[in-house]
Amino acid sequence: EGQVVGADTRSASVEDLLGAVLVRTGRITSEQLRQALALQKKTLQRLG
């Protein structure tokens, strides 16, 4: 009782990634997302 007997990690689909959601809802442009991801890759820092 109360013990974890299994766990499942699922990768988010591309459509569910935060950047894709922000672009899809018009919060940011695809160019802004591209720039942010390039900066993240360069600095190895989290965005936000």
Secondary structure, 3 states (H helix, E strand, C coil): CCCCCCCCCCCCCHHHCHHHHHHHCCCCCHHHHHHHHHHHHHHCCCCC
